[in-house]
Amino acid sequence: MSVIEKISLGLVLLFLAVAVVRLFSAPLKLALRLAVNAALGFGAMWLLNLTTAVTGLSLGLNLFNGLVVGILGIPGFLLLVLVKWVVT
């Protein structure tokens, strides 16, 4: 393989890599935002569970609650607390 062929192959691979990154950047940003919000939601639920003795409220740390808080954010957390408070 000559030098010109190697350079042209490298440029084609670089073009394909840039195209793939640009194609998947929006879904990756959305997935990363959802993961960060879910992690913050788990932290908020954990802090709520630490105050159970004082408040009498606790939420389970499960995937459903994490996704609700991850998608809806703070209103989702407040919704889960309200539902728990009304049910008990």
C-alpha positions in Angstrom: 0.0 0.0 0.0 1.5 3.3 -1.0 1.6 6.5 1.0 -1.1 8.1 -1.0 -3.5 5.2 -0.5 -2.8 5.2 3.3 -3.5 8.9 3.5 -6.7 8.6 1.5 -7.9 5.7 3.6 -7.1 7.7 6.7 -9.1 10.7 5.4 -12.1 8.5 4.5 -12.0 6.9 8.0 -11.8 10.3 9.6 -14.8 11.5 7.6 -16.8 8.5 8.6 -15.9 8.9 12.3 -17.0 12.6 12.2 -20.2 11.7 10.4 -21.0 9.0 13.0 -20.3 11.3 15.9 -22.5 14.1 14.4 -25.3 11.6 13.7 -25.5 10.3 17.2 -24.6 13.4 19.2 -28.3 14.5 19.9 -29.5 11.0 21.1 -26.3 10.7 23.3 -26.9 14.1 24.8 -30.5 13.2 25.6 -29.4 9.9 27.2 -26.7 11.6 29.2 -29.2 14.2 30.4 -31.7 11.5 31.4 -28.9 9.6 33.3 -27.8 12.7 35.2 -31.4 13.6 36.1 -32.0 10.0 37.3 -28.9 10.0 39.4 -29.9 13.3 41.0 -33.4 11.9 41.6 -31.9 8.8 43.3 -29.9 11.2 45.5 -33.0 13.2 46.4 -34.9 10.0 47.2 -32.0 8.8 49.3 -32.0 12.1 51.2 -35.7 11.8 51.7 -35.2 8.3 53.1 -32.6 9.7 55.6 -35.3 12.0 57.0 -38.0 9.3 57.4 -37.8 9.5 61.2 -38.7 13.1 61.1 -41.1 13.4 58.1 -42.6 9.9 58.1 -42.2 9.7 54.3 -40.0 7.3 52.4 -39.7 6.4 48.7 -38.4 3.2 47.3 -35.1 3.4 45.4 -36.2 1.5 42.3 -36.0 1.9 38.5 -39.6 3.3 38.1 -39.1 6.0 40.6 -35.7 6.9 39.2 -37.1 7.1 35.7 -40.1 9.3 36.8 -37.7 11.7 38.5 -35.2 11.5 35.6 -37.8 12.4 33.0 -39.9 14.9 35.0 -37.2 16.3 37.3 -38.2 18.1 40.5 -42.0 18.0 39.7 -41.7 14.2 39.3 -40.0 13.9 42.7 -42.8 16.1 44.3 -45.4 14.0 42.5 -44.0 10.8 43.9 -43.9 12.3 47.4 -47.5 13.5 47.1 -48.7 10.1 45.9 -46.9 8.4 48.7 -48.3 10.9 51.2 -51.9 10.5 49.9 -51.7 6.7 49.8 -50.4 6.3 53.3 
